[in-house]
Amino acid sequence: MDTKAIEEHVRGILEAIGEDPDHEELQETPQRVARMCEEIFAGIAYSNHEIAEMFGKTFSNPST
C-alpha cells in the first residue's frame, strides 16, 4: 500500500475543503488516515480461502 500517496491525497482533500493542513491540529491527519487505511484494507492481501483458514471457518458448496 502506498501510504505516502494516501497522505498526499488526504492533504489535498484538506486543502480542497478550505482547511490548512499545516495547522497544528491537522498536521498529523494525513498520517493517521494512511495508518487507518492500512488497517481497514489489510484483508485485501488475503484470499477468501486464507481468511477462512485464519478464522477456522469452512463453507460447503451446495449442489444445484
PyMOL Python script that loads the backbone (N, CA, C, O; Angstrom):
from pymol import cmd

cmd.read_pdbstr("""\
ATOM      1  N   MET A   1       0.845  -1.165   0.000  1.00  0.00           N
ATOM      2  CA  MET A   1       0.000   0.000   0.000  1.00  0.00           C
ATOM      3  C   MET A   1       0.897   1.236   0.000  1.00  0.00           C
ATOM      4  O   MET A   1       1.881   1.301   0.737  1.00  0.00           O
ATOM      5  N   ASP A   2       0.556   2.184  -0.810  1.00  0.00           N
ATOM      6  CA  ASP A   2       1.356   3.408  -0.939  1.00  0.00           C
ATOM      7  C   ASP A   2       0.852   4.460   0.056  1.00  0.00           C
ATOM      8  O   ASP A   2       0.050   5.327  -0.290  1.00  0.00           O
ATOM      9  N   THR A   3       1.338   4.364   1.294  1.00  0.00           N
ATOM     10  CA  THR A   3       0.860   5.278   2.332  1.00  0.00           C
ATOM     11  C   THR A   3       1.256   6.728   2.063  1.00  0.00           C
ATOM     12  O   THR A   3       0.535   7.651   2.442  1.00  0.00           O
ATOM     13  N   LYS A   4       2.387   6.926   1.418  1.00  0.00           N
ATOM     14  CA  LYS A   4       2.800   8.308   1.094  1.00  0.00           C
ATOM     15  C   LYS A   4       1.806   8.946   0.124  1.00  0.00           C
ATOM     16  O   LYS A   4       1.482  10.126   0.256  1.00  0.00           O
ATOM     17  N   ALA A   5       1.324   8.171  -0.849  1.00  0.00           N
ATOM     18  CA  ALA A   5       0.328   8.693  -1.790  1.00  0.00           C
ATOM     19  C   ALA A   5      -0.971   9.021  -1.059  1.00  0.00           C
ATOM     20  O   ALA A   5      -1.604  10.041  -1.332  1.00  0.00           O
ATOM     21  N   ILE A   6      -1.362   8.150  -0.130  1.00  0.00           N
ATOM     22  CA  ILE A   6      -2.577   8.413   0.649  1.00  0.00           C
ATOM     23  C   ILE A   6      -2.412   9.703   1.431  1.00  0.00           C
ATOM     24  O   ILE A   6      -3.317  10.536   1.456  1.00  0.00           O
ATOM     25  N   GLU A   7      -1.260   9.873   2.071  1.00  0.00           N
ATOM     26  CA  GLU A   7      -1.007  11.103   2.834  1.00  0.00           C
ATOM     27  C   GLU A   7      -1.115  12.339   1.946  1.00  0.00           C
ATOM     28  O   GLU A   7      -1.719  13.337   2.339  1.00  0.00           O
ATOM     29  N   GLU A   8      -0.531  12.272   0.752  1.00  0.00           N
ATOM     30  CA  GLU A   8      -0.585  13.413  -0.169  1.00  0.00           C
ATOM     31  C   GLU A   8      -2.022  13.717  -0.575  1.00  0.00           C
ATOM     32  O   GLU A   8      -2.415  14.882  -0.647  1.00  0.00           O
ATOM     33  N   HIS A   9      -2.803  12.678  -0.839  1.00  0.00           N
ATOM     34  CA  HIS A   9      -4.188  12.883  -1.257  1.00  0.00           C
ATOM     35  C   HIS A   9      -5.041  13.442  -0.123  1.00  0.00           C
ATOM     36  O   HIS A   9      -5.890  14.305  -0.346  1.00  0.00           O
ATOM     37  N   VAL A  10      -4.816  12.953   1.087  1.00  0.00           N
ATOM     38  CA  VAL A  10      -5.563  13.479   2.238  1.00  0.00           C
ATOM     39  C   VAL A  10      -5.213  14.945   2.444  1.00  0.00           C
ATOM     40  O   VAL A  10      -6.082  15.765   2.738  1.00  0.00           O
ATOM     41  N   ARG A  11      -3.943  15.264   2.289  1.00  0.00           N
ATOM     42  CA  ARG A  11      -3.529  16.672   2.393  1.00  0.00           C
ATOM     43  C   ARG A  11      -4.266  17.518   1.342  1.00  0.00           C
ATOM     44  O   ARG A  11      -4.731  18.620   1.631  1.00  0.00           O
ATOM     45  N   GLY A  12      -4.362  16.981   0.125  1.00  0.00           N
ATOM     46  CA  GLY A  12      -5.082  17.679  -0.938  1.00  0.00           C
ATOM     47  C   GLY A  12      -6.563  17.832  -0.631  1.00  0.00           C
ATOM     48  O   GLY A  12      -7.161  18.863  -0.937  1.00  0.00           O
ATOM     49  N   ILE A  13      -7.150  16.813  -0.029  1.00  0.00           N
ATOM     50  CA  ILE A  13      -8.568  16.908   0.352  1.00  0.00           C
ATOM     51  C   ILE A  13      -8.751  17.995   1.403  1.00  0.00           C
ATOM     52  O   ILE A  13      -9.689  18.787   1.321  1.00  0.00           O
ATOM     53  N   LEU A  14      -7.863  18.036   2.384  1.00  0.00           N
ATOM     54  CA  LEU A  14      -7.960  19.086   3.402  1.00  0.00           C
ATOM     55  C   LEU A  14      -7.896  20.472   2.761  1.00  0.00           C
ATOM     56  O   LEU A  14      -8.672  21.364   3.106  1.00  0.00           O
ATOM     57  N   GLU A  15      -6.966  20.638   1.829  1.00  0.00           N
ATOM     58  CA  GLU A  15      -6.860  21.925   1.132  1.00  0.00           C
ATOM     59  C   GLU A  15      -8.117  22.202   0.318  1.00  0.00           C
ATOM     60  O   GLU A  15      -8.601  23.334   0.292  1.00  0.00           O
ATOM     61  N   ALA A  16      -8.651  21.180  -0.346  1.00  0.00           N
ATOM     62  CA  ALA A  16      -9.827  21.352  -1.208  1.00  0.00           C
ATOM     63  C   ALA A  16     -11.066  21.772  -0.425  1.00  0.00           C
ATOM     64  O   ALA A  16     -11.944  22.448  -0.961  1.00  0.00           O
ATOM     65  N   ILE A  17     -11.138  21.371   0.843  1.00  0.00           N
ATOM     66  CA  ILE A  17     -12.300  21.770   1.642  1.00  0.00           C
ATOM     67  C   ILE A  17     -12.041  23.056   2.426  1.00  0.00           C
ATOM     68  O   ILE A  17     -12.838  23.451   3.276  1.00  0.00           O
ATOM     69  N   GLY A  18     -10.915  23.700   2.126  1.00  0.00           N
ATOM     70  CA  GLY A  18     -10.629  25.004   2.717  1.00  0.00           C
ATOM     71  C   GLY A  18      -9.893  24.953   4.048  1.00  0.00           C
ATOM     72  O   GLY A  18      -9.820  25.957   4.757  1.00  0.00           O
ATOM     73  N   GLU A  19      -9.346  23.790   4.390  1.00  0.00           N
ATOM     74  CA  GLU A  19      -8.584  23.682   5.642  1.00  0.00           C
ATOM     75  C   GLU A  19      -7.098  23.867   5.370  1.00  0.00           C
ATOM     76  O   GLU A  19      -6.626  23.668   4.251  1.00  0.00           O
ATOM     77  N   ASP A  20      -6.383  24.244   6.396  1.00  0.00           N
ATOM     78  CA  ASP A  20      -4.934  24.408   6.311  1.00  0.00           C
ATOM     79  C   ASP A  20      -4.285  23.152   6.870  1.00  0.00           C
ATOM     80  O   ASP A  20      -4.273  22.967   8.087  1.00  0.00           O
ATOM     81  N   PRO A  21      -3.739  22.274   6.014  1.00  0.00           N
ATOM     82  CA  PRO A  21      -3.152  21.031   6.514  1.00  0.00           C
ATOM     83  C   PRO A  21      -1.913  21.248   7.385  1.00  0.00           C
ATOM     84  O   PRO A  21      -1.448  20.319   8.046  1.00  0.00           O
ATOM     85  N   ASP A  22      -1.378  22.473   7.386  1.00  0.00           N
ATOM     86  CA  ASP A  22      -0.236  22.776   8.233  1.00  0.00           C
ATOM     87  C   ASP A  22      -0.653  23.304   9.603  1.00  0.00           C
ATOM     88  O   ASP A  22       0.190  23.550  10.465  1.00  0.00           O
ATOM     89  N   HIS A  23      -1.964  23.475   9.798  1.00  0.00           N
ATOM     90  CA  HIS A  23      -2.471  23.910  11.102  1.00  0.00           C
ATOM     91  C   HIS A  23      -2.091  22.852  12.133  1.00  0.00           C
ATOM     92  O   HIS A  23      -2.142  21.655  11.850  1.00  0.00           O
ATOM     93  N   GLU A  24      -1.716  23.289  13.309  1.00  0.00           N
ATOM     94  CA  GLU A  24      -1.210  22.381  14.351  1.00  0.00           C
ATOM     95  C   GLU A  24      -2.119  21.175  14.574  1.00  0.00           C
ATOM     96  O   GLU A  24      -1.631  20.055  14.729  1.00  0.00           O
ATOM     97  N   GLU A  25      -3.427  21.392  14.591  1.00  0.00           N
ATOM     98  CA  GLU A  25      -4.362  20.298  14.873  1.00  0.00           C
ATOM     99  C   GLU A  25      -4.532  19.336  13.703  1.00  0.00           C
ATOM    100  O   GLU A  25      -5.064  18.241  13.885  1.00  0.00           O
ATOM    101  N   LEU A  26      -4.098  19.716  12.519  1.00  0.00           N
ATOM    102  CA  LEU A  26      -4.280  18.867  11.337  1.00  0.00           C
ATOM    103  C   LEU A  26      -2.985  18.274  10.800  1.00  0.00           C
ATOM    104  O   LEU A  26      -3.016  17.445   9.890  1.00  0.00           O
ATOM    105  N   GLN A  27      -1.861  18.682  11.344  1.00  0.00           N
ATOM    106  CA  GLN A  27      -0.569  18.259  10.789  1.00  0.00           C
ATOM    107  C   GLN A  27      -0.410  16.749  10.701  1.00  0.00           C
ATOM    108  O   GLN A  27       0.180  16.257   9.739  1.00  0.00           O
ATOM    109  N   GLU A  28      -0.911  16.008  11.660  1.00  0.00           N
ATOM    110  CA  GLU A  28      -0.734  14.550  11.667  1.00  0.00           C
ATOM    111  C   GLU A  28      -1.894  13.799  11.005  1.00  0.00           C
ATOM    112  O   GLU A  28      -1.862  12.572  10.906  1.00  0.00           O
ATOM    113  N   THR A  29      -2.909  14.524  10.556  1.00  0.00           N
ATOM    114  CA  THR A  29      -4.092  13.872   9.983  1.00  0.00           C
ATOM    115  C   THR A  29      -3.767  13.005   8.770  1.00  0.00           C
ATOM    116  O   THR A  29      -4.260  11.878   8.707  1.00  0.00           O
ATOM    117  N   PRO A  30      -2.971  13.458   7.807  1.00  0.00           N
ATOM    118  CA  PRO A  30      -2.675  12.578   6.670  1.00  0.00           C
ATOM    119  C   PRO A  30      -2.036  11.251   7.086  1.00  0.00           C
ATOM    120  O   PRO A  30      -2.356  10.204   6.523  1.00  0.00           O
ATOM    121  N   GLN A  31      -1.139  11.295   8.065  1.00  0.00           N
ATOM    122  CA  GLN A  31      -0.502  10.059   8.535  1.00  0.00           C
ATOM    123  C   GLN A  31      -1.513   9.172   9.251  1.00  0.00           C
ATOM    124  O   GLN A  31      -1.504   7.952   9.081  1.00  0.00           O
ATOM    125  N   ARG A  32      -2.387   9.785  10.055  1.00  0.00           N
ATOM    126  CA  ARG A  32      -3.402   8.998  10.763  1.00  0.00           C
ATOM    127  C   ARG A  32      -4.335   8.303   9.785  1.00  0.00           C
ATOM    128  O   ARG A  32      -4.672   7.134   9.970  1.00  0.00           O
ATOM    129  N   VAL A  33      -4.756   9.018   8.740  1.00  0.00           N
ATOM    130  CA  VAL A  33      -5.652   8.433   7.750  1.00  0.00           C
ATOM    131  C   VAL A  33      -4.953   7.306   6.989  1.00  0.00           C
ATOM    132  O   VAL A  33      -5.569   6.280   6.702  1.00  0.00           O
ATOM    133  N   ALA A  34      -3.679   7.486   6.662  1.00  0.00           N
ATOM    134  CA  ALA A  34      -2.927   6.444   5.960  1.00  0.00           C
ATOM    135  C   ALA A  34      -2.809   5.189   6.818  1.00  0.00           C
ATOM    136  O   ALA A  34      -2.948   4.077   6.308  1.00  0.00           O
ATOM    137  N   ARG A  35      -2.554   5.355   8.116  1.00  0.00           N
ATOM    138  CA  ARG A  35      -2.489   4.193   9.015  1.00  0.00           C
ATOM    139  C   ARG A  35      -3.847   3.509   9.115  1.00  0.00           C
ATOM    140  O   ARG A  35      -3.928   2.281   9.151  1.00  0.00           O
ATOM    141  N   MET A  36      -4.905   4.299   9.158  1.00  0.00           N
ATOM    142  CA  MET A  36      -6.252   3.749   9.214  1.00  0.00           C
ATOM    143  C   MET A  36      -6.543   2.920   7.962  1.00  0.00           C
ATOM    144  O   MET A  36      -7.118   1.835   8.052  1.00  0.00           O
ATOM    145  N   CYS A  37      -6.148   3.427   6.807  1.00  0.00           N
ATOM    146  CA  CYS A  37      -6.368   2.702   5.548  1.00  0.00           C
ATOM    147  C   CYS A  37      -5.610   1.385   5.539  1.00  0.00           C
ATOM    148  O   CYS A  37      -6.129   0.369   5.075  1.00  0.00           O
ATOM    149  N   GLU A  38      -4.383   1.397   6.052  1.00  0.00           N
ATOM    150  CA  GLU A  38      -3.612   0.150   6.128  1.00  0.00           C
ATOM    151  C   GLU A  38      -4.368  -0.892   6.951  1.00  0.00           C
ATOM    152  O   GLU A  38      -4.435  -2.064   6.578  1.00  0.00           O
ATOM    153  N   GLU A  39      -4.929  -0.454   8.063  1.00  0.00           N
ATOM    154  CA  GLU A  39      -5.647  -1.381   8.937  1.00  0.00           C
ATOM    155  C   GLU A  39      -6.955  -1.848   8.300  1.00  0.00           C
ATOM    156  O   GLU A  39      -7.261  -3.040   8.304  1.00  0.00           O
ATOM    157  N   ILE A  40      -7.713  -0.916   7.761  1.00  0.00           N
ATOM    158  CA  ILE A  40      -9.015  -1.260   7.176  1.00  0.00           C
ATOM    159  C   ILE A  40      -8.862  -2.198   5.984  1.00  0.00           C
ATOM    160  O   ILE A  40      -9.637  -3.144   5.834  1.00  0.00           O
ATOM    161  N   PHE A  41      -7.876  -1.944   5.143  1.00  0.00           N
ATOM    162  CA  PHE A  41      -7.735  -2.715   3.910  1.00  0.00           C
ATOM    163  C   PHE A  41      -6.718  -3.855   4.001  1.00  0.00           C
ATOM    164  O   PHE A  41      -6.333  -4.417   2.976  1.00  0.00           O
ATOM    165  N   ALA A  42      -6.282  -4.201   5.201  1.00  0.00           N
ATOM    166  CA  ALA A  42      -5.300  -5.276   5.374  1.00  0.00           C
ATOM    167  C   ALA A  42      -5.811  -6.590   4.802  1.00  0.00           C
ATOM    168  O   ALA A  42      -5.020  -7.380   4.287  1.00  0.00           O
ATOM    169  N   GLY A  43      -7.092  -6.838   4.878  1.00  0.00           N
ATOM    170  CA  GLY A  43      -7.667  -8.089   4.393  1.00  0.00           C
ATOM    171  C   GLY A  43      -7.594  -8.275   2.896  1.00  0.00           C
ATOM    172  O   GLY A  43      -7.747  -9.395   2.408  1.00  0.00           O
ATOM    173  N   ILE A  44      -7.364  -7.212   2.159  1.00  0.00           N
ATOM    174  CA  ILE A  44      -7.276  -7.308   0.701  1.00  0.00           C
ATOM    175  C   ILE A  44      -6.135  -8.233   0.284  1.00  0.00           C
ATOM    176  O   ILE A  44      -6.182  -8.846  -0.782  1.00  0.00           O
ATOM    177  N   ALA A  45      -5.122  -8.329   1.122  1.00  0.00           N
ATOM    178  CA  ALA A  45      -3.951  -9.141   0.783  1.00  0.00           C
ATOM    179  C   ALA A  45      -4.219 -10.638   0.885  1.00  0.00           C
ATOM    180  O   ALA A  45      -3.386 -11.440   0.463  1.00  0.00           O
ATOM    181  N   TYR A  46      -5.371 -11.030   1.441  1.00  0.00           N
ATOM    182  CA  TYR A  46      -5.673 -12.435   1.663  1.00  0.00           C
ATOM    183  C   TYR A  46      -6.789 -12.915   0.750  1.00  0.00           C
ATOM    184  O   TYR A  46      -7.700 -12.163   0.403  1.00  0.00           O
ATOM    185  N   SER A  47      -6.699 -14.177   0.369  1.00  0.00           N
ATOM    186  CA  SER A  47      -7.784 -14.781  -0.410  1.00  0.00           C
ATOM    187  C   SER A  47      -8.897 -15.193   0.551  1.00  0.00           C
ATOM    188  O   SER A  47      -8.685 -15.252   1.762  1.00  0.00           O
ATOM    189  N   ASN A  48     -10.065 -15.472   0.018  1.00  0.00           N
ATOM    190  CA  ASN A  48     -11.176 -15.942   0.857  1.00  0.00           C
ATOM    191  C   ASN A  48     -10.784 -17.227   1.579  1.00  0.00           C
ATOM    192  O   ASN A  48     -11.134 -17.421   2.743  1.00  0.00           O
ATOM    193  N   HIS A  49     -10.065 -18.096   0.894  1.00  0.00           N
ATOM    194  CA  HIS A  49      -9.625 -19.360   1.497  1.00  0.00           C
ATOM    195  C   HIS A  49      -8.701 -19.087   2.688  1.00  0.00           C
ATOM    196  O   HIS A  49      -8.851 -19.714   3.736  1.00  0.00           O
ATOM    197  N   GLU A  50      -7.759 -18.170   2.541  1.00  0.00           N
ATOM    198  CA  GLU A  50      -6.834 -17.845   3.631  1.00  0.00           C
ATOM    199  C   GLU A  50      -7.568 -17.247   4.826  1.00  0.00           C
ATOM    200  O   GLU A  50      -7.249 -17.560   5.973  1.00  0.00           O
ATOM    201  N   ILE A  51      -8.533 -16.400   4.564  1.00  0.00           N
ATOM    202  CA  ILE A  51      -9.310 -15.793   5.650  1.00  0.00           C
ATOM    203  C   ILE A  51     -10.099 -16.865   6.388  1.00  0.00           C
ATOM    204  O   ILE A  51     -10.147 -16.868   7.618  1.00  0.00           O
ATOM    205  N   ALA A  52     -10.722 -17.782   5.637  1.00  0.00           N
ATOM    206  CA  ALA A  52     -11.480 -18.874   6.260  1.00  0.00           C
ATOM    207  C   ALA A  52     -10.568 -19.720   7.138  1.00  0.00           C
ATOM    208  O   ALA A  52     -10.961 -20.113   8.236  1.00  0.00           O
ATOM    209  N   GLU A  53      -9.360 -20.003   6.670  1.00  0.00           N
ATOM    210  CA  GLU A  53      -8.415 -20.788   7.468  1.00  0.00           C
ATOM    211  C   GLU A  53      -7.988 -20.040   8.731  1.00  0.00           C
ATOM    212  O   GLU A  53      -7.879 -20.639   9.800  1.00  0.00           O
ATOM    213  N   MET A  54      -7.744 -18.726   8.610  1.00  0.00           N
ATOM    214  CA  MET A  54      -7.316 -17.933   9.767  1.00  0.00           C
ATOM    215  C   MET A  54      -8.364 -17.954  10.879  1.00  0.00           C
ATOM    216  O   MET A  54      -8.029 -17.954  12.064  1.00  0.00           O
ATOM    217  N   PHE A  55      -9.644 -17.973  10.478  1.00  0.00           N
ATOM    218  CA  PHE A  55     -10.724 -17.920  11.453  1.00  0.00           C
ATOM    219  C   PHE A  55     -11.377 -19.283  11.684  1.00  0.00           C
ATOM    220  O   PHE A  55     -12.405 -19.377  12.355  1.00  0.00           O
ATOM    221  N   GLY A  56     -10.776 -20.339  11.124  1.00  0.00           N
ATOM    222  CA  GLY A  56     -11.273 -21.685  11.344  1.00  0.00           C
ATOM    223  C   GLY A  56     -12.673 -21.914  10.799  1.00  0.00           C
ATOM    224  O   GLY A  56     -13.468 -22.625  11.413  1.00  0.00           O
ATOM    225  N   LYS A  57     -12.977 -21.330   9.677  1.00  0.00           N
ATOM    226  CA  LYS A  57     -14.303 -21.463   9.070  1.00  0.00           C
ATOM    227  C   LYS A  57     -14.211 -22.276   7.794  1.00  0.00           C
ATOM    228  O   LYS A  57     -13.235 -22.172   7.052  1.00  0.00           O
ATOM    229  N   THR A  58     -15.218 -23.077   7.541  1.00  0.00           N
ATOM    230  CA  THR A  58     -15.331 -23.783   6.283  1.00  0.00           C
ATOM    231  C   THR A  58     -16.745 -23.575   5.762  1.00  0.00           C
ATOM    232  O   THR A  58     -17.688 -23.384   6.530  1.00  0.00           O
ATOM    233  N   PHE A  59     -16.867 -23.616   4.472  1.00  0.00           N
ATOM    234  CA  PHE A  59     -18.156 -23.398   3.823  1.00  0.00           C
ATOM    235  C   PHE A  59     -18.393 -24.502   2.814  1.00  0.00           C
ATOM    236  O   PHE A  59     -17.510 -24.859   2.035  1.00  0.00           O
ATOM    237  N   SER A  60     -19.586 -25.027   2.845  1.00  0.00           N
ATOM    238  CA  SER A  60     -19.910 -26.063   1.854  1.00  0.00           C
ATOM    239  C   SER A  60     -20.476 -25.406   0.622  1.00  0.00           C
ATOM    240  O   SER A  60     -21.058 -24.323   0.680  1.00  0.00           O
ATOM    241  N   ASN A  61     -20.294 -26.082  -0.496  1.00  0.00           N
ATOM    242  CA  ASN A  61     -20.810 -25.579  -1.764  1.00  0.00           C
ATOM    243  C   ASN A  61     -22.041 -26.426  -2.105  1.00  0.00           C
ATOM    244  O   ASN A  61     -21.917 -27.567  -2.551  1.00  0.00           O
ATOM    245  N   PRO A  62     -23.224 -25.853  -1.890  1.00  0.00           N
ATOM    246  CA  PRO A  62     -24.437 -26.656  -2.146  1.00  0.00           C
ATOM    247  C   PRO A  62     -24.543 -27.042  -3.618  1.00  0.00           C
ATOM    248  O   PRO A  62     -24.287 -26.229  -4.506  1.00  0.00           O
ATOM    249  N   SER A  63     -24.921 -28.278  -3.857  1.00  0.00           N
ATOM    250  CA  SER A  63     -25.100 -28.694  -5.258  1.00  0.00           C
ATOM    251  C   SER A  63     -26.405 -28.142  -5.795  1.00  0.00           C
ATOM    252  O   SER A  63     -27.413 -28.072  -5.092  1.00  0.00           O
ATOM    253  N   THR A  64     -26.359 -27.761  -7.034  1.00  0.00           N
ATOM    254  CA  THR A  64     -27.552 -27.168  -7.657  1.00  0.00           C
ATOM    255  C   THR A  64     -28.136 -28.090  -8.687  1.00  0.00           C
ATOM    256  O   THR A  64     -29.143 -27.758  -9.313  1.00  0.00           O
TER     257      THR A  64
END
""", "prot")
cmd.dss("prot")
cmd.show_as("cartoon", "prot")
cmd.util.cbc("prot")
cmd.orient("prot")
